[in-house]
Amino acid sequence: MLKTNWKNRTKSVIFDAFATEYDFAATLQSQNDFFIKNLSSSKGTALDIGCGSGILAWELAKYYDRVVAVDLSAKMLDIARQKRSSPNIEYIQMDASHLKVDSQFDLIVSDSTFHHFPNLPATLSLIKKLLNEQGKIVFLDNVSEVETPATISYIVGAARDFMPDCSKYGFRNASRLLKFRLSPSWLKHLASDRYLSEGRFKKMYGRCFPGCYFVRLDCFMGVIWENL
């Protein structure tokens, strides 16, 4: 039985503002391969923290008997239920920095979520307790030597990536992606992000998950740890 935590529910409004376009962008730029290559040996239960519009949860449901997917944004979860519903996926609105579940999991994943948490070490310790023996943790999050990059850097980056995106996704999709990246709601959201440097990231996660290993993927850092 899962217990919904409504604390800080108003934060979801920030994500609700760009949920539809975020889903479009995240679908184009899916990072599911990193997670699918690192699944746990047992395929009973999986937990997706900060599931957004359900892109990763939907993929995990092909491999696991049960997937629990939590997110703060009601609008993101509405999209997930409409587009990526499955009998073995349970979508729950919850503030993951105050995660309250009474289940244990064989796999716990999170994609680009943890930089939002005000007390990350406490959250990681809480998550660790939810992992079954022989279970696996697979996280991916942004890293940056600048804690909060200037807005202009995102604008320049969006313009720089437009032509490569045209080659990858076609002109129409690339144009829509550019419009999203330059939207006021998305830029406002980015201005509130707080990233760890690579060194601080490895120190913090390594302290909580001794023996974990790290994978650098462009501006992201992956963490993989097994509860042996």
C-alpha positions as CSV (number, residue, x, y, z in Angstrom):
1,M,0.0,0.0,0.0
2,L,1.4,3.4,-1.0
3,K,0.9,6.5,1.0
4,T,0.6,9.8,-0.9
5,N,2.5,12.7,0.5
6,W,0.9,16.1,-0.4
7,K,3.5,18.2,1.3
8,N,4.9,20.9,-1.1
9,R,2.2,20.1,-3.6
10,T,2.1,23.6,-4.9
11,K,5.6,23.1,-6.3
12,S,3.9,20.9,-9.0
13,V,2.5,24.1,-10.6
14,I,6.0,24.9,-11.9
15,F,6.2,21.5,-13.7
16,D,2.6,21.6,-14.8
17,A,3.3,24.8,-16.8
18,F,5.4,23.0,-19.4
19,A,4.3,19.3,-19.0
20,T,3.1,18.8,-22.5
21,E,6.1,20.2,-24.2
22,Y,8.4,18.5,-21.7
23,D,6.8,15.2,-22.6
24,F,7.5,16.0,-26.3
25,A,11.1,16.9,-25.7
26,A,11.8,13.9,-23.3
27,T,10.3,11.5,-25.8
28,L,12.6,12.7,-28.5
29,Q,15.6,12.7,-26.2
30,S,14.9,9.5,-24.3
31,Q,17.7,8.2,-22.1
32,N,16.1,4.8,-21.5
33,D,19.0,2.9,-22.9
34,F,21.2,3.7,-19.9
35,F,18.6,2.2,-17.6
36,I,17.7,-0.8,-19.7
37,K,21.3,-1.8,-19.9
38,N,21.5,-1.9,-16.1
39,L,18.4,-3.7,-14.9
40,S,18.4,-5.7,-11.7
41,S,18.6,-9.5,-11.9
42,S,15.3,-9.9,-10.2
43,K,12.4,-8.5,-12.1
44,G,9.7,-8.3,-9.5
45,T,9.2,-4.6,-8.5
46,A,10.7,-1.3,-9.8
47,L,10.4,2.2,-8.5
48,D,10.7,5.3,-10.8
49,I,11.4,8.5,-8.8
50,G,10.4,11.7,-10.6
51,C,8.8,9.7,-13.4
52,G,7.5,12.8,-15.3
53,S,5.2,11.7,-18.1
54,G,6.0,8.0,-17.6
55,I,8.5,7.4,-20.4
56,L,10.9,5.3,-18.4
57,A,8.2,3.7,-16.3
58,W,6.5,2.5,-19.4
59,E,9.7,0.9,-20.6
60,L,10.4,-0.7,-17.3
61,A,6.9,-2.3,-17.3
62,K,8.0,-4.5,-20.2
63,Y,10.5,-6.2,-17.9
64,Y,9.1,-5.9,-14.3
65,D,6.0,-7.5,-12.8
66,R,5.1,-4.2,-11.1
67,V,6.3,-0.6,-11.5
68,V,5.6,2.2,-9.1
69,A,6.2,5.7,-10.6
70,V,6.0,8.8,-8.5
71,D,6.1,12.5,-9.5
72,L,5.2,15.8,-8.0
73,S,3.3,17.2,-11.0
74,A,-0.3,16.3,-11.5
75,K,-0.2,17.3,-15.1
76,M,2.8,15.1,-15.8
77,L,1.0,12.2,-14.3
78,D,-2.1,12.9,-16.3
79,I,-0.1,12.6,-19.4
80,A,1.5,9.4,-18.2
81,R,-1.8,7.8,-17.5
82,Q,-3.3,8.9,-20.8
83,K,-0.3,7.9,-23.0
84,R,1.5,5.2,-21.0
85,S,-1.0,3.3,-18.9
86,S,-0.5,-0.3,-18.1
87,P,-2.0,-2.8,-15.6
88,N,1.4,-3.2,-13.9
89,I,2.2,0.5,-13.5
90,E,0.9,2.6,-10.6
91,Y,1.3,6.3,-11.0
92,I,1.4,8.3,-7.7
93,Q,1.5,12.0,-7.0
94,M,4.1,12.5,-4.3
95,D,6.9,14.8,-3.3
96,A,9.9,12.4,-3.7
97,S,12.0,14.3,-1.3
98,H,9.6,13.1,1.4
99,L,9.1,9.6,-0.1
100,K,6.7,7.4,1.9
101,V,6.1,3.9,0.6
102,D,5.8,0.6,2.4
103,S,7.1,-1.6,-0.4
104,Q,10.6,-2.8,-1.1
105,F,12.0,-2.8,-4.7
106,D,14.3,-4.8,-6.8
107,L,15.2,-1.8,-8.9
108,I,15.1,1.9,-8.1
109,V,15.7,4.4,-10.9
110,S,15.6,8.2,-11.3
111,D,16.3,10.3,-14.3
112,S,17.3,14.0,-13.9
113,T,15.4,14.5,-10.6
114,F,17.7,14.6,-7.6
115,H,19.2,18.1,-8.3
116,H,15.8,19.4,-7.2
117,F,16.0,18.0,-3.6
118,P,17.0,20.4,-0.8
119,N,18.5,17.7,1.4
120,L,19.9,15.1,-1.0
121,P,21.9,13.0,1.5
122,A,18.8,12.4,3.6
123,T,16.7,11.6,0.6
124,L,19.3,9.1,-0.7
125,S,19.5,7.4,2.7
126,L,15.7,7.1,2.7
127,I,15.7,5.6,-0.8
128,K,18.4,3.1,0.0
129,K,16.2,1.6,2.7
130,L,13.6,0.7,0.1
131,L,15.9,-1.5,-1.9
132,N,15.7,-5.3,-1.6
133,E,18.7,-7.4,-1.0
134,Q,20.4,-8.0,-4.4
135,G,18.5,-5.0,-5.6
136,K,19.9,-2.4,-7.8
137,I,20.0,1.4,-7.9
138,V,20.4,3.2,-11.2
139,F,20.3,7.0,-11.1
140,L,21.1,9.7,-13.7
141,D,21.4,13.4,-13.0
142,N,22.8,16.6,-14.3
143,V,26.3,17.8,-13.2
144,S,27.9,21.1,-13.7
145,E,30.9,23.0,-12.4
146,V,28.6,26.0,-12.2
147,E,25.9,25.4,-9.6
148,T,23.2,27.4,-11.5
149,P,24.3,28.3,-15.1
150,A,23.3,31.7,-16.4
151,T,20.1,31.8,-18.4
152,I,22.0,33.1,-21.4
153,S,24.0,29.9,-21.5
154,Y,20.8,27.9,-22.0
155,I,19.7,30.3,-24.8
156,V,23.0,30.0,-26.6
157,G,23.0,26.2,-26.2
158,A,19.5,25.9,-27.6
159,A,20.5,28.0,-30.6
160,R,23.7,25.9,-31.1
161,D,21.8,22.6,-31.0
162,F,19.2,23.6,-33.4
163,M,21.0,22.5,-36.6
164,P,22.2,19.2,-35.1
165,D,18.6,18.6,-33.9
166,C,17.3,19.2,-37.4
167,S,19.5,16.3,-38.6
168,K,18.4,14.1,-35.8
169,Y,14.7,14.8,-35.5
170,G,13.8,16.7,-38.6
171,F,13.1,20.5,-39.0
172,R,9.6,20.4,-37.6
173,N,10.5,18.6,-34.4
174,A,13.7,20.6,-34.0
175,S,11.8,23.8,-34.3
176,R,9.3,22.7,-31.6
177,L,12.1,21.6,-29.4
178,L,13.8,25.0,-29.8
179,K,10.6,26.8,-28.9
180,F,10.3,24.8,-25.8
181,R,13.9,25.4,-24.7
182,L,13.4,29.1,-25.1
183,S,10.0,29.3,-23.4
184,P,9.8,31.5,-20.3
185,S,8.4,28.7,-18.2
186,W,11.3,26.4,-19.0
187,L,13.9,29.0,-18.6
188,K,12.4,30.0,-15.2
189,H,12.5,26.4,-14.1
190,L,16.2,26.1,-15.1
191,A,17.1,29.2,-13.2
192,S,15.9,27.4,-10.0
193,D,18.1,24.3,-10.5
194,R,21.1,23.7,-8.3
195,Y,23.6,21.2,-9.8
196,L,26.5,19.4,-8.1
197,S,30.0,19.5,-9.6
198,E,31.3,16.1,-10.8
199,G,33.6,15.9,-7.7
200,R,30.8,16.7,-5.2
201,F,28.5,14.4,-7.0
202,K,30.9,11.4,-6.7
203,K,31.6,12.2,-3.1
204,M,28.0,12.5,-2.0
205,Y,26.7,9.4,-3.9
206,G,29.8,7.4,-3.1
207,R,29.3,8.1,0.6
208,C,25.8,6.8,0.6
209,F,26.4,3.9,-1.8
210,P,29.9,2.5,-1.1
211,G,31.4,0.7,-4.1
212,C,29.0,2.3,-6.6
213,Y,30.4,3.1,-10.0
214,F,29.9,6.2,-12.1
215,V,29.2,6.7,-15.8
216,R,29.6,10.2,-17.4
217,L,27.1,10.8,-20.2
218,D,27.6,14.3,-21.6
219,C,26.3,16.7,-18.9
220,F,24.9,13.8,-16.9
221,M,26.4,11.5,-14.4
222,G,25.1,8.0,-13.9
223,V,25.3,6.0,-10.6
224,I,24.9,2.3,-10.4
225,W,24.9,0.3,-7.1
226,E,23.9,-3.2,-6.1
227,N,22.8,-4.1,-2.6
228,L,25.0,-7.2,-2.3
